[in-house]
Amino acid sequence: MGDVLSTHLDDARRQHIAGQRSTSLWPWTPGVFSEFLEDGGMGLWFQQEKTGKILTEFLQFYEDQYGVALFNSMRHEIEGTGLPQAQLLWRKVPLDERIVFSGNLFQHQEDSKKWRNRFSLVPHNYGLVLYENKAAYERQVPPRAVINSAGYKILTSVDQYLELIGNSLPGTTAKSGSAPILKCPTQFPLILWHPYARHYYFCMMTEAEQDKWQAVLQDCIRHCNNGIPEDSKVEGPAFTDAIRMYRQSKELYGTWEMLCGNEVQILSNLVMEELGPELKAELGPRLKGKPQERQRQWIQISDAVYHMVYEQAKARFEEVLSKVQQVQPAMQAVIRTDMDQIITSKEHLASKIRAFILPKAEVCVRNHVQPYIPSILEALMVPTSQGFTEVRDVFFKEVTDMNLNVINEGGIDKLGEYMEKLSRLAYHPLKMQSCYEKMESLRLDGLQQRFDVSSTSVFKQRAQIHMREQMDNAVYTFETLLHQELGKGPTKEELCKSIQRVLERVLKKYDYDSSSVRKRFFREALLQISIPFLLKKLAPTCKSELPRFQELIFEDFARFILVENTYEEVVLQTVMKDILQAVKEAAVQRKHNLYRDSMVMHNSDPNLHLLAEGAPIDWGEEYSNSGGGGSPSPSTPESATLSEKRRRAKQVVSVVQDEEVGLPFEASPESPPPASPDGVTEIRGLLAQGLRPESPPPAGPLLNGAPAGESPQPKAAPEASSPPASPLQHLLPGKAVDLGPPKPSDQETGEQVSSPSSHPALHTTTEDSAGVQTEF
């Protein structure tokens, strides 16, 4: 697993680390932290020693959980137990190379203490990319920064920010009337706050712009927080279970807000959760200056340490991940050979544990959990069902509007244009905002403290992700069915009827699938709330007795059966029947349009899933220049060029302001404030059909705010059955990585920056005299 550094650093090592540190720490890292690091190597030794100890302990949990997750995955494949058959289709080929949002916003520069107007865009991977200006983007100048927003929170007022900063370092609250750490020139700030990493400060000119950018940035956070792939059947469950087991070993039960981002980001958060308070106690008293200056110093110190922790966690995790993946084939062979014996051994262990803890667990469930299940369920059901209903309404409205527009504006000749826009509906942050905001009313007042739920944000974001998935499934199913109808060559009137008929079919499928998804979400949320509470209640009387059950596990099967995991499964079973009953009763009462479990739609559309096996539909290529019959245009050099352009990056929505407009104290009297589009009609006008240039890309203007400067290199789609050679693709300081389109750094250290090259590339470096690059 790797040794932990336990000796003082010699001169050679200290000089090497100092050289490494010069490329990763902020150039203005406070002197007190530099002294802490340079104090005979003791400060750096302390950080590495503590980090190494935490990583070693966690990674042992991860190795243990990996074998259990592998066994569970293979057992699931063999036994075939799964979810009800979904009625809606899902995209097997994701909608890549789209630009979600673009526009201008003002960013505060930490080094110069000035606000600068930046051209910003959000690509399909939801990393906020900042360019010097729009002209720099069009000329293919490398971006100044790419921000990965996993773990961040959005603050809409400076007062909120100052309160959090004051709480992060006690004794640094500024006196009334003194200059704050941050002064915003407008009344519409947006601040990205992170408990450990660097903070980002933006401001807008109008409230409408602030609302739009807030929706966009919240979408970025929601996406980046969900960093562990859903289709990871072994590595993902092993990692999350290891996180839970590690924190429970520290007597930390309940939900954890910082379980967000990819594995290395989460692991860095785990280390900082323990390391941060110790650093604060060590360095806090040594910070000098006014309260605002001490606050600024602590933010810089925390970010610098977070960089160092991230790099150490990344190296250790990749090492252990490679190790367990190498032995995975041998473990799979054992599981296939001895599957029945492993299951029998596990059931025998579970029966012994059940006999021991069942009386205590049942009393605990009856007295402390069962009475509160209906209240928790009702609190979850109301906002969640409202959100899914809003998803249905938005989908219905968009398709109905499209149907009317097709009738009024030329029939099938306009269909390709409208369907291209509809296909990206689930990724439109402004149109989906009305769905997402329904979850903001979720409250667990009183219950939150009882069950040690630190925050409801975990449940809000999970429900919002389900909403986006169901919207995209509904849109894709509509696309597939309508494409089949168009093969019959309908007239303009028949097309209208076909769209309405397909819409009704999709809505029925959506109602069934959304009911299934919500019921599963309710069950998972209730378990996520109640199980940690039960484990904490039972720990004093049960946990110390668990080691004696280890002798019941055969040594050959010890990698696939763990006493702790089996104990948790038994506890889960004691409360699961009450949870299932509560959700079932809610469905029987027709609360919130939930279907009863007996309502099962088997093969209601048997040929539908066969349609999804075909190639993805390119609406622009097939129908934009087609004749009345809807057949694709003949292949000519001109049509091939058009086809190539249609494959370029499409923009979902754009807000591009006049870059000449300055802040209030910088603008001339005759300079008008930038217009901010508002309302569905104006947003539609901004829906871009931008074209991605050939490679090498010529410089070109933005069409309706859509990028014309993307130059991605063609990449083969990875096969689902073969995992990549390196599951973690990280950006290393000083190592360029092609941007095509720009991708967010998976390094949870704030920004990654670029160095000039033939292709845009990201570096972690400092700003030079020309001001082309920026620091983290």
N, C-alpha and C positions, 0 to 999 in steps of 0.2 A: 504493500500500500504506500510505501515511501516513508522515509524517516522525517521526523520533525527536527528542525534546526534547534539545537540546545546548547550551543557554545557561542561565545562572543565572536563578533565578526573581526577577522584580521584586516590589515590595511588593503590587501588586494581585493577582497570581497567588498569592502566598504567603498572603494573607488569604483568598482564595477557597478554596484548598485546606485552610486551617486550619478554615474553616467546614464544608467537606465532611467533614473528619476528625472533627469533634466528634460526628457522628452515626454514625460507623463504628468508631472505636477504643474500646477498653475505657475506662470512666471512670477506672479506676485504673492506666492505662498508666504504667510507671515513669518517673521524672523523667529518667533517663539517655537513654531513647528520645525523650522530648519534646525534650530538649536536642539530640539527634542530628537531629531533624526541623527544629528551629527555628534551627539553627546557620547563619544566613544562607541558609536554604533548601538548604544543601549536602546534608544527610542525605536529604531528600525528593528532591532532584535526583538523588542517587546511586541511590536505589531506582528511580525512574522511568527514568533513563537505562539502567540495567542491564536492567530489565524490558523496556523498549522495544526494546533491541538483541536480546534473546533472541526476543521475539515477532516482530520483523521477519524474523529469520533463519528461524524455524520456518514462518511463514506463507508464505514463498517456497517452501519445500518443499511446503506444503499446496496452493498454487496449481498447482505442477507435477504433483502426484499426482492432482489432481482430474480433469484431462484423461485421464490413464491409466485411472483408475477408471471414468470415463464410457464410454470405449471398451470396456473389459473387460465392463462391464455390458451394453452394447448387443450386443456380439459373443456373449455368453452367451445373450441372448434369441433371437438369430437362429439360432445353431447348435443350441440346445436341449440342450446337454450338461448333465446334472444328476445328482442322487442317485437311488438305486433308489426305486421307488414305495413309499411308506409304506402299511402295512396299516391302521394306526390312524388315526382321524380327529383333527383338531385344532380347537379352538374358534375360530370366526371372530369371535364376539362374546365378549370377555373377561368374566370374573366380576368386575365392578366393584361398588362400593358394598358391600363386605364389610368387617367389622372382624375383623382377624386375631387380635387378642389385647388384653385389657384387664386392668387391675389396679392395685394400689398398690405403690409402691416409694419408698424414701427417697433423696432427692437432696441432695448437698452444695452449698450456695450459696457461691460464691466471695466475694461482697461481705460477707455477714454471718458467714461461717465457721460456719454452722449447718447441720444436717441437717433437711430438711423432707419431710413425707409428701406425695407427689404422686399424683394419679390419672392414670394413663398408659394410652394406647391406641395400637394400631398399625393404621391403616387399610390399604386394599388396595394403596396405593402405598408402604407400608413406611417411612413417616416416623414416628418416635416422637414422639407428641404429648403434652405434659405440661400438665395442668390443675391449678389450685390444689387442688381436691378434686372428689369426685364430684358434689357439689351444684352446683358451678360449671359442670360439664359439662352437667348436666341443665337449668340455667338459661340455657344458651347463652352463658355468659360466655366471651370469647375465650380461647384457650389461652395459657398462659404461654410456651410455646416449642414449636417443631417442629424436630427434629434430623434432618438428613440424615447418614447414617452411612457414606457412601462413603469408603473409604480408612482407616477406623478398624479397630483391633484390640481384642478383648475380653481384658481381664486379670482373673483371678479371685483375685489376691492382691496386697496392698499391697507386698510384697517385690519382686514382678515389676515393679511400676510404679516403685518407687524405683530399681531397677537401670537401667531404661530412661531415667529422668530423669537419673541420674548419668552415663550414657554420652552423653546428648544435649549436655551442656555440661561438658567435662572440667574437673576441678579443683573441682567443687562437691559431691563426695560427702560426705555428712554424717558427722561423727565418731560412733563407737559410743557409744550412750547418749544422744545428743542427740535432740531432738524432730524427727520426720520432717515432710516437707512436707504429708503427709496422714495423718490418724488416723481409722480406721474404727471406729465403735462396736460393730459386730458382727463375727463371723468370716466373713461371707459377702458380700464386696464384689463389685461388677462395675464395672470401670473401662473407659471408652471412650478409647483412646489414639490419637493421630494425630501423625505426625512434625512437622507444621507448625501445625495448627489447634488450637483449644481442646480441653481434655480434660474429660470428664464423669465424675462420681463417683456411684455408686449403691450401696446396700446393702440386703440382705434379712434377714429374721428367721430363716429356716431354710435348710438346704442344699437341700431340695426346691424352694423358691421360687427359689433361686439357679440351680439347674439349668434350671428352666423359663424364667426370664428370659434366661438365657444362650442357650438354643435360639432364643428369639424374637429377641433382638438379633442373633444370628449370621445369622438369616434376613433381617433388615433389611439387614445389611451385604452379604450375598450378593446381594440384589436391587439395592441401590443401586450396588454396584460394577459391575454389568452395565448401565451407564447409556447406552451407545450402542445404539440400537435394532437388533435383529437384521434387520429388514426394510429397513434403510438400505443400498441397493445401490451408492450412489455416495459420499455424504458420509461414511459410516462407514468403508469401506475406504480412502478418500483420507486420512482423518484418521489412522487407525492406521498406514498406510504412511508418512505424513509423520513421525509420532512415531519410527518405527523408523529412517528415513533420517536424521533429525536427530541422534538419539543415536549412530548409527554414524559420523556425521561427526565426533563428539566421541570416537570410539574406544570407545564404550560398547556392547558387544554383549551378547547373552543376554537373559533375561527381565527384566522390570521390574515390581516389586511395585506401584508407584503408578499403573499403567495402570488406573485404576478411577474410576468416576463418569461424568458426561457430559463433553462435549468441553472445556468451560471449566474444570471441576474438574481434568481431566487436564492441561490446558495450565498451570494454576496450579501443579500439582505439578511440572511440567517446569521452570518458572521457579524455583521454590523449591529444586529440586535443585542449581541453580547459585548462586542468590542466598544461600541459607541459610548455607553455609560462610563466605562473605565477610562477612555481617552478624555471624556468630558471632565471627570474628576481629576485627572492628571494635569490637563492643559488649561482647564477653565480658570483656575486661580492665577495662572501665569500670563494670561492675556492682559494687555495694557491698552490704555486709551479710554476714550469716551464710550458709553454703552453702544452707540451705533458702530463704532470702529471695532469693538470686541465682537459684536454680532457678525460683522462682515468677515473678520478673521476666522471665527468658528465655522462659518459656511465654507470658506476656502479650505480650512483644515479637513473638515468632514469629507469634502469632495476629493481632496488629494488622497486621503486614506482609503476612500472607496475605490479609487482607481487601483491602488496597490492591492487591495483585497481581491478585486475582480480578477486581476491578472494571476494572482496566486491560486484563486479558486478555479479559474479556467484551466490552468495547467494540471492541477490535481484531478479535477473531475474528468477531463479527457483521458488522463492516464488510467483511471479506474474503469471508465466506460470501455476503453479499448480492451482492458483485461477481461472484463466479464463477457464481452462479445466474442472474444477468442475462445472461451470455454463453453459458449452457448451450444455449439453443435454436439459436444459430448453430453451436456445436460439434456438436450432434446432426445438424444438416443436413449438415455436412461429412462426418461419419462415415457417415451413410446413403449419401451419394453415392459416397464413395471407400473403402468398407469393404474391398473386395477388394485395392485397391492398398495400403492401410495394412497389411493382413495379410501381403501379399507382401513389403513393405518390412521389416516386423518379422522375418519368417522369414529374410530375407537377412542382417539384422544379427545375429540369433541364430546363424546358421551361422558367421559370421566370428568371433564371440566364442567359440563352442564350439571352433573349431579352435585358438584361441589358449590357452584355459585347460583344455581337457579333459585333456591329459596330467597336468598338475599336480593338477587336482581329483580325478582317479581315484586317483592315488597317495595323496592325503590321505584320501580316503574309505576306501581299502583299509587304510591303516595306523592311522588314528585314529578312525574312526567305525564301520565295518563290524563289528569284533570286539565292540563294546559294544551293538549294537542288540538282540540277544536279552536281555541283562540289563536294559536299560531297559524293553523291552516287558514282560518278566515282572513287573518292579516296578510297572508301570502296571496290568497286567491283573488282578492278584490283588485289590487293594482295589476297583477299579472294578467288576469282575464280582460281587464280594460285595455291593456296594451295589445294583446292578441286580437281583440275586437277592432282596435284602431288599425292594425296591420291589414285586416280584412277590408276595412272601409277604404283605406288608402289604395289598396290594390284594385278594388272595385271602381273607385273614382278614376284612377289613371287609365284603366282599360276602357271605361265608358267614354272618357274624354277622347282617347285615341280613336275609338269607333266613330264618334261624331266628326272628328277632324278628317278621318279617312274619307267619310262620305262627302264632306264639304270641300275637300281640297284635292280631288282627283283620283280617289279610289286606290287601287293597288299600286299605282305609281308612287304614292307617298308612304306606302306601308313599310318599306324597308327602313326609311328614316325614323318613323315613329317606333318601330319595333327595336331598333338599336338603342333608342333612349329608354324604352320600357325594360330592356334586358338588364339595365344597370340600376333599376329602381331600388333594389335592396342596399346598394352602396351609395345612395344619395343621402348625405348626412342631414340635409335640411328637410327633405320630405319624410325621412324616417324619424325625425326628431319628435314629432307628435306622438309616435308610438313609444319611443324610448322614455319620454318624460312622464308617462303614466306610472312607471316604476318608482319615480322619485317620491311618491306619496307613501311608499312602504315604511311602516313603523312597527316596531316590536316593543312599544312602551311597557315598561315593567318586566316583560319577559326577557328583554335583552340582558338585563343585569342578572336575573335569576339563572339563565342558561349560559352566562359568560360569552355572549356574542359581542365581540368588540366592535363590529360595524355591520350594517346591512348591505354595504356596497358589494360584498361577495355575491349576494343573492340578486341584487339589482342587475349587475353586469351579466350574470349567467342568464337571467331571463331575457335581457336585451339581445344577447347573442342568439338565443333560441328564436327571438322575433325576426332577426335578420335572416337566419337560416330558413325559416318558414316562408318569409317573403320571397327569397330567392328561389326556393323550391316551387312556390306557386307560379312565379313568373316563368321559370324554365318549363314547367309542365304546360302552361298556356302557350309558350312558344312552340313546343313540340306538337301539341294537338292542332294548333292553327296551321302550322307548316304542313301537316298531313291534309287538312282541309283544302289548302291552296293547291295541292296536287290535282284537285278535281276541276281546276280552272273556273272558279265561281265568277259570276258577274258582280257588278258593284252592289246591287241589292242583295244578292246571295252572300256576298262577303260580309255585309253588315249582320245578317242573320247568323252566319257562321261564327263571327266573333262573339255575338251574344250567347250563342249555344255553348261554345267552348268555355266562356267565362262562367256560366252556370255549372258546368261540369267540374271546373277547377275549384270553384267555391265549395262545392260539396266535399271534394277531397280535402280541401284545406280545413274545413270544419272538423273532419274526422282526425286528421293528423295533428291539428293544434290541440285537440282534446287529449290525445295520447301524449303529446309532448308536455303539456301542462301537468297532467297527472304524474308523469315521471318526474318532472321538476319538483312538484310538491312533495313527493315521497323522498327524493334525494335531500331536499332542504330540511324536512323534518328529521331525517336521520342525521344530517350534518349538525343540527342544533342539539338533538337529544343524546346521541351516542357519546360525545365528549363529556357531557354533563354526567351521564351514568358512569362512565369510566372513572371520573374524578370522585364521585360518591363512593364507588366500590373499592377504589384503590387502597384505602387504609386497612381494609379487612381481607382483601383478595389478592392484591398484587404480590405480597411477600410470599404467598403460598404457591405461586405459579412455577417456580423452578423445579419443584418436586415432580411435575408432570413431564419433564424433559426425558426421563428414563423410559417413557412410553413410546418414544419415536425411535425407529430403527436408524442406525447410523447412516446407512446408504440413502435414506430419505430425508436426512436432516436439512438438506439444502432446499427442500421443497415444502417442508412443514415446520412452522414455527409456533411455539406455544403462545406467544403474544398475539399473533394473528388469529389463531384459532379461538383464543379467549375473546377477542373482539367480535368475532363472528357469532359466538354464542350469546354475547350481550346484545348484539344486533337482533338476533332472532327473538329475544324476549320482548322487544318493543316493536318489532316489525308488524306483528299481527294487529296491534292497536293502530298503527299508522295506516296500514292497508284498509282497515275497517273504516277509519275516519274519511279517507279519500273516496272509498266506495259509497259511503252514505251521502257524501256531497254530490256524487254523480247521480245517485238514485233520486235525490231531491231536485235534480236538474239545476243545481246551483251553477251559475256562471257558464251555462251552456256546455257542461261536461257530459260526454257520452257515458252510458253505463258500460261496465266491462263486458257485458253480454253482447254489446253492439260491436260485431266484428265484421269488417268488410273484406272478405277473402276473394281475390281475383275479380273484383268488381269491374276491372278494365284489363282483361288478360293480355291484350296486345300492347298496352301502353309501355311497359318496360322494354319491349322489343324495339319500339321506336327510339328509345334513348340510346340504343347501341350504335346508332349511326354517327356520322361525323357531325361536329358542332355546326349549327346553322349560322351562316354569314348573311344576315339580312341585307346589308348594304350591297354586297356583291350580287345577290340573287335577284333583288327586287327594285333597286334604286333606278336602274335604267331599263327595266324589263317592259315588255309590251303588256297589253291588256290581259293576256293569258297568264302572266306571272312566271313565264319560263325564263331562265337565265339568259343573259346576252351571249352571243357567240364569242369565241375566244379570238381576240385580235390584239395586236400590240397595244392599242389604246386601252382596250378593256383589261389587258394584263397589268398595265400601269395603274389603272383605276383600282384593280383588285389589290395590287400591292399597297396602294395608299390606304385602302379600306382596312388593311390589317394593322395600320399604324395606331398609335395610342389614341384612344378616345377619351374625352373628358366628360365626367359626370355632371359637374356644375362648376362654374367659374365666377369669381368676383375679382375683377381687375380694375384698380383705381388709377387715376392719373398720378404718375410717379413724381410730377413736378410739385404736387401739393405737399406743403411742409406742415410741421406742427404749429399750433397757434402762435407760439412766440417766434417762429421762424418764417411764417408765411407773410407775403406782402399783402396790403389791404385789399388789392383787387383779386387776390387768389381765392377762388371759390372752394368751398369744402367739397371733397369727393362725394359723388353720388353713390348711394348704397342701394342696390336693388332690393326690392321688398315685394313679397307676395308671390303666389304661384305663377302668375302670368309673366312677371319679370324674370323669375328664375328660369322658366322655360326658355325665354329669349336668350338666356345665358348658357343653356345646355350646349356644350361644344361638340363639334364634329371635327376635332383637330386631327391633323395628319402627321404621322411620324415619318421623318425623312429617310431617304435611302442611306446606306452606309458606304462611304462617309457622308454624313448629313450636311447639306448646304444650310447656311444661315437663312432663316425665313421668319416672317412675322407670325404672331399668334393670331389664329383665326377664332374670333369670339372668345379669346382668352385661352384657347386650347394650345398645348405645346406643339411646336413644329420642330423641335430640336432634340427629340429623343433618338438615341442611336444604340439600342441594345444589340448585343451580339446574339446571333441565333444559338439557342441552347436546346439540346435534346431533352424532352420531357422524361424525368426519371420513372422507371418502372415501379409500380406499386409493390411488386413482389420482392424487389431487391433493394435493400436499404443502401443509402449512399456510403461511400467508403469512410467519410468523416461526417458524422451527424451534426457536428457543430462547426459552422462557418463563421469565424470571428474576424474582426478587423484588428490587425496588430499595429501598434504605433510605428509609423514610418514605412508601412508596407502598403503600396497602392493596390486598390481593388477597383476594377472597372465598374462604372455606373451605367446601367442600361436597362431600364431607367434607374435613376438613383434609388438605392435601397437604404433603409434605416440601419444604422449600426445595431447589432444585437448586444453591444457592450453598454451596460447600464451605467454610463459615466457621463451622460449628458450628450455632448456633440461629438461628431467625428468630422474632420475637416479634410480638405482636398489639397493636392499638389498639382500644378499644371503639368499636363502630359497630352498625348494625342487623343486620349480618351479621358473624360472626367474621372478622377481618382480621389480616394479618401485617404487622408493622413491625420495623425494626431500630432499636431505641431503648433507652433505659436505664430502670431502675426508678424510678417516681415515689414521692412520699411515701406514697401509699396502698398501694404494693406490688402494684399490679395487673399491672404489666408487668415484664419482666426483660430483662437485657442479653443479648448474644450468648451 
